[in-house]
Amino acid sequence: MIKRMSYISHGRATLVLGLPLVGSHLAQMALHVTDTVLLGWYGVNELAAVVLASSAFFVTFILGAGFAQAVMPLVATALGQGDETRVRRDTRMGLWLSIGYGLLTYPIFWQSEAILLALGQKPEVAALAQEFLRIGGLGMVPALLVMALKSYLAALERTQVVLWTTLAAVLVNLILAYMLIFGYWGAPELGVAGAAWASLAVQVLTFVILAIYAGWLPELRRFHLFQRFWRPDWQALGQVFRLGWPIGVTSLAESGMFQATALMMGWIGTVELAAHGIAMEVASLSFMVHLGLSNAATVRAGRADGAGDAVGLRDGAKVAIALSAGFGAVMVLLFLALPQQIIALFLDESKAGSAEIIAFGVKLMVMAALFQMADAMQVMALGLLRAVKDTRVPMIAAAVSYWGVGIPAAYFLGFGADLGGVGLWLGLVVGLVLAAALLMARFWMRARV
């Protein structure tokens, strides 16, 4: 008989596993924040370009990352069942799918200027965005491999290495980007291209470190992760693919909603787009905490599901949801109390256009406060549903919420109701609230079966 854990024990276990993941996600986000801050100091057009380029890279990345993210619940469940062979097979095929996807998507980055121009972006911004993506896009394969290895290590509860590796990457990126963007310490002044080269170098370095750790750490050698890596395992590949592609599409539906909002914001003006990018960076930093807790919930719920512990699955879910909601409430208060100070951190206020960006950004921070709790609940529900191998119905619910409701609402409120950028963000609120309600209902329906 499985012994029931107390809520306090569930909370402690979730935080021990989740806090390093939270730190890792925040550090990962800091990579993008670093580029945003440095290019915000460099110029408004450069800032707007990197907002678009980073969004395009992330949208492409998040679809392929579904295969890497599928590794986490699959490995957690295999461990819960005591099947170590399955751990190796599923992880290896997750790496295979990540490599294939990354290679297939690079041509999109090479032709990104034409795509952005067709989507109504300003020529000077589109050209700079392509300059970034032609270099930074080479980092897609290592970035996806890093995601797969992080999922593998998180499922094994080896989250400390994930945290420290990502923190090291932030430091390296800061030094390289500062040097190459502005041309310090004898380096050429490359602007946007400098940020791209720094990002590429960091992705490769992070992959090398995690691969060495995962493959040669004595405690992990029993999994033989890279042994005969070239040999296909079609059954495992099919399983990872079937679980992973709906995860990728679900993530794409959400991130695509934010990307579509960025494109529509670009129709309004460069100042509004720059403010949108900064406010979105801030909201995303908060989201990384919820994502880390959601990842921890996926691992713990996956192990409980693999072990047949239905009570532990439900109790752990309740605690994870409560932790995420508590943090969300704190961030709502912060966004409402200090919006101007937060936006100003990203800009050189002496530069032309900075005052306008801050003024508009303050309005968007109020909207970000509105969707904090909904964003927390939808990502937590998705993490829990993945733990029980439920990804296709959540994919449909997310697509309907974000694209069937959220985007039309954003367009109507922004342009039909003439609320501008604030209206666009109100549409985000509508989509996220609906997604949170549908996904939470889906999980508790499954958890009580």
N, C-alpha and C positions, 0 to 999 in steps of 0.2 A: 504493500500500500504506500502511495506517495504521501509524504508528510507535507501538510499545508504550511506555507510560510506566512509570517505576519506582514501587514502592510509596511511596517517599518523596515523589515528585512528586504522586501521588494524594492522599497525606495532606496535603501543603501546599495543594493546590488545594481539597480538601474543607474545610479549616479556614479558608482565606481567604474562601470563600463561606459557610461554615456559622457561623462565630463571630459575625458581625453578626446572623444569623438567631437564633442562640442568645440573644444579648443582647436582641434584639427580643422574643422569646418571654418571656424573664425579665422584661423591662420590662412587657410586657402582663400577665403574671401579677401583677406588683407593683401594678397597678391594683386588682386584687381583694384582694390582701394588705393594701393600704392601708385599704380599707373594713373588712376583717375586724379589723385592729388598732384602728382608731378606734372601731368599734362595740363591740369587746371592752372598751374603756375606758368606753364609754357605758352599757352594760347587758347582762345575760345574755340577756334575751328578745330584745333588738335584735340581738345577735350570732347567736342561733339563727335569727331571722327572715331575716337577710341570708345565712346559710348556705343556707337553703332557697331563697330568692329567686334568689341567684346560681346555684345548681345548676339551678333551673328555666329560667332565662335561657340558661345554657350548653347544657343539653340541647336546647332548641329551636334555639339558634344553630348547634350543631354539625351538626344534620341539614341545614340550609340551606347551611352552609359547604362541603358536598361539592361544590357547583357552583363555588364560588370556588376550592377546592383543585384541582379538575380543570383549572383554567387553567394551573397550574404545569407538569405534565407535557406538556400539549398545546403550550404555547408553547415549552418546551424542545425537544421533538421537532421542531416546525416550524423552529426555529432550526438544529437539527442538519441538517435537510434544505435549509436556505436559503430557506424559504418565508415571507417577511415578511408577505405578505397574510394567510396563515393565522393569524399572530400576532394581528393586529388583529381578525379575525373571531371567533376563539375567545374572546378576552378580552372583547370587547364583549358577546357573548351570555352570558358568565359574569356580567357586570354586570346584564344584563337579568333573568336567572333569580334573582339575589340580591335585586333590588328586588321582584319578584313574590312570592317566598317571604316576605320580611319583612313585606309588607303583609297577607298571608294569616294570619300567625300572631299579630298583635297582639290579637285577641279572646281568645285563650287567657290572656294576661296580665291582661286586664281582669276576667276571671272567676276569677282564680287562688285567691282565698280559698275559694270553694266547692269547687274541685278539691282543695285541700290538706286541707280539713276531711273530705272524702270519703275521703282517703287516711290519715286517722287522726291528723292533726297537731293540736296544742293550739290552741284558738280565738284566744288572744292572739297566738301566734306566726304563725298563718295570716293574721290581719288585718294585722299589720305587714309580712309578706311581700308581700301584695297592694298595700299602700301603696307599697312599693319598685317592684314590677313595673309598676304602671299608669304610672309615670313612666319608669323605666328601660327598659321595653319599647319605648318610642318610638325607642330607639337601635338596634333590630334592623336596620333598613335601612342606616343608615350603618355599623354594625359589619360587616355582610356585604360592603358595598362596599369597606370598608377591607381585608377579607380577600382579596377578588378583586384589588385593586390591589397588595397585598403579594405575591400569587402571581405576578402579571404582572412586577413589578419584580425579584423573586427569580429568575425564569426568565431575565431579561435580565442577571442578576448585578449588579443595582443594589441591593445589600443594605444599604449604608451609610445611605441615606436612610430605609430602613425602620427601622433601629436608632435613628437620631437623632430621628426623628419620634415613635417610641414612647416614648423617654426624655423628650422634652418633654411628652408626654401624661401621664406619671407625675407630673411636677412640677406641672402644672396641676391634675390630679386631687387631689393631696395638699393643695394650697392651698384649692381650692374645697370639698372634702369636709370638711376641718378647720373651715373657716369656717361651712359650712351645717349640719353635724351638731351642733356645739356652740354656734353662734350668736355667733361672735367677729367683731370688726371691724365691728360695727354690723349684721351679718346676723341674720335670725331663727334661733332654734334649731329646726331641722327634724328632727333625729334621722335615722331611716331615710330619710325623704324627701329630706333634704339629700344623703345619699350617692347617691341615685338621680339627682337633678338634676346633680350633679357628673359622674357617669358619662355621662349623656346629652350634656352639653356637650363632654366630651372626645371622644366618638365622632364628633360632628359636626365638631369642629375637626380631628381626625386625617384624616378623609375629605377635607376641603377642601385640606389641605396636600398629601396624596398625589396628589389629582386634578390640582392645579396642576402639580406636578412631572412627573407622567406625561404630561400633555397638552401642556405648553409648554416643557419642557426641550429646547434645540436638538438635542441628540444623539438624542432620542427622537421628534422631530416626524415623522420619516419613516414612523412606524407609523400616524399619523393616527388615534389611538385614539378621539377623541370626534367625529370628522368624520361628519356625518349619523348621529349616534348613535341617532336615532329609527327608522331603517330596519331592519326585521327581516331576519335572515339565518337562514332556517329550517334549512338544512343544518348550519350551525355550531351553532345552538341545539340541534338534535337530538344532535349529537356531544357537546357539553358535558353535556347532560342524561344521555345514556347512560353516560358515564364518571363523572359527578358523583353521581348518586343512589346508586349502591352505596357510594361513598366516604362520603357522608352517613350512610347506614344503618349502615355499619361503625363509624363514629365514634359514632353514637347507641347502638349495641349496647354499646360499651365505656363511654361516659360514662353511659349509662342504667343499667349495672350499678352504677356508683358512686352514682348518684342513688338507685337502689332501696335500696342499703345505707344511704344517709342517711335515707331514709324509715323503714326498719326500725330504725335507731338512734334515731329520734324516738319509736318505740314504747317504747323502753327508758327514755328520760328526757332532759330538757333538758340536763343536765350532759354526758351521754354524746354528745348531738348536737353540742354546742359543741366538745367535745374532738375529735370526728370531723372537724368542719369545719377546725379548726386543723391537725390531723395531715394532712388531705388537702391543705391549702394547701401544707404543707412538701413532701409527696411530689410535688405537682404542680410545684413550683418545680424540683425535680430532673428531672422528666419533660420540662420545657421545653427542657433541654439536649439530651436525646435527640431531641426533636421537631425542634429546629433542625438537628441533624446529619442526621436523616432527610430534612428538606427539601432540604438540600444534596445528599444522595445521590439524591433524586428528580431534581433539575435535572441533575446530572452524568450519571446513568444514562440520563435521557431524551435528552440530547444524544448520548450514545454510541449509544443505540438508533436515534435518527434518522439518525446517520451510518453505521450498520451496523457499529459497532465492538464486536463481542461480547466480545473479550478485555478491552478497556477497561472494559466494563460489569461484568464479573466481578471484575477487579482492584480497581476503584473500590469495589465492594460490599464486598469483603473488608476494605479499609482503613476504610471507614465503620463497619462492624460492630465492628472492633477498637477504634476510638476511642470508640464508645458504651459498649462493655463496660468499657473502662478507667475511664471516668468513673463508671459504675455501681458499680464495686468501691469507689471512693473514698467514694461516698455511703453505701454499706452500713456502712462503718466509722464514718462520722460519725453516722449515725442510732443506732448501737449505743453509741457512746461518750458522746454528749451529748444524750440525749433530753429530759431535764428542762429543761435550759437552753434548748433550742430552743422547746419549748412555752411556757415562761415569757415569751418575747419578745412573745407575742401578747396578754398579759393584764396588767391592773393587779392585782397580787397582794394588794392591800389590800381589794379588793372581795369581797363574800360569794360563795362558790361557786368562786372561782379555784383554791383548793388542790385541790378535788375534780376540777376540769377538768384540772389539771396531772397529777395522779396517774393518771387514766385515760388521758390523752394519751400518757404515757410507754409504756404497754402497747401502744398503737396504733403508736407509732414502731418498736417491735420488729417488728411485722407489716409495716410499710412497708419495713423493711430486707429482709424475706424476698422481697417481690415486685419489688424494684428491677431486678434483672437481667432478669427475665421481661418487665417493662414496657418496658425498653430494647429488647429483641430483637423484641418484637411490633411496636413502632412503626417500627423500622428496616426490618423485613420489609415492612410495609405501604407505606412510602415507596418502596422498591425495586420492589415489584410495580406500584405506580401508574405508575412510570416506563416500564414495558413494557406499559401499558394493560390490566393484569390487575386488575380490581376486583370482579367478580361472585363468583368462587370464594372470594377472601379474605373477602368479605362473609358468605358462608355459614359459612366456618370460624370467623369471629369470633362470629357469632350463636350457633352451637352451643357454642363455648367459654364465652362470657359468660353466656348465658341458658339453654342446655341443661345446663350443668355448674356454672358459677360461682355463679349466684343460688340454685339449689337447694342447693348445698353450703353457701352462706352461711346460708341459712335453717335448714338442719338443724343446722349446728354452733352457730349462735347461739341457737336456741330448742329444737330437739330434743335436742341434746347439752348444753344449758344452759350454754354458754360465753359467752353474752351478746355484747357488742360485739367482744370478741376473736375469737369464733367467726365473726362476720360478716366480719371482715377476713381470717380464714383462708380463707373461701370465695373472696374476691378473689384470693388467692394461687393457689388451684387453677385458677380460670378463666384467669388471666393466663399461667400456666405452659403450659397446654394450647394457648392461642392462639399463644404464641411458637413452640412446637414445630411446629404445623401450618403457620403462615405462613412460617417459615424453610424448611421442607421444600418448600413450594409454590414459593418464589422460586428455590431452587437447582435444582429440577426444570425450571423455565422457562428459567433462565439457561444450562443446559447443553444445551438443544435446539439 
